[in-house]
């Protein structure tokens, strides 16, 4: 089994759509929110001296947490009003 980065992401968001013209064919979709991410990365690499094992290295996982502000503005050109 090879090491890989792992992450869990949780988001809470809300948004509002604004019509930019009277027919509604151009609009702005503004989204805001908060995110929380847990990241696990391999670290503390050590050479495995046992030649009979399938892995060349051993490692441990380190854990990091981040909080983020999500800002996602979009300009949309819908083809119908539905």
N, C-alpha and C positions, 0 to 999 in steps of 0.2 A: 504494500500500500504506500503510495507516495503522499507526501505532505501537500496540503493546499490551504489557501486562505478561505476562511469561513466567515460569513456575516449574516446577521439577522437585522432586518430593517422594519421599523414601525413608523407609520406616518398618520398624522391628523391634519386634514386640510379643509379649506372652504374656498369658494370662488363666486364670482359674479360675471355675468355676460352683459356687455354694453353694445347696443347697436350703434354703428358708426355712420349709417345712412338710413334714410327713411324706409327703404324697401327691405332692409334687413339682410342684404346680400354681403355686407362686410360688417364684421363685429369683432370686438375685443373680448377675449376670455382671460380674465385675471384670476390667478389662483395663488393662495398663500397658505402656509401651514408650518407645522413643526415636525421634525423627524428625530428618531432616536435609533442609533445603530450600534450593534455589538460586533466587534471584529476580533477574530481569532487568527493569529498568524504563527507559523512555525518559527521557532527560535532556539538558541542554545544547541546548535548543530555539533555533533561529536562523531568522529570516525568509529565505525563498528569494527573491532579487531577480530571478531569471530568469523572465519571464512565460510562457515557452513550456513550462516544466515543469509537470507535473500536481500536484505537491505544493506547498503554500504554505510549509511549514517543513521544515527538515532537523533531525535529532537523532542522538544517540548513545545506546547502551544502557549503563547502569551495572549492576554485578553486586553482589549482597549474598548472604551465606550466613547461615543461622540453624540452631541446634540446639534441639530442643524436647523436653520431657518430655510424654508422652501419658498422661493419666489418663481412663479412660472407664468409669465405673460405670453399670450398668443394672439395673433391676428388671424381670423378665420374668414374664409370665402365659401360659405355653404352653397351647394347647388340647388337646394330647395329650402323652404322655410320649415320643413318637418324634420 
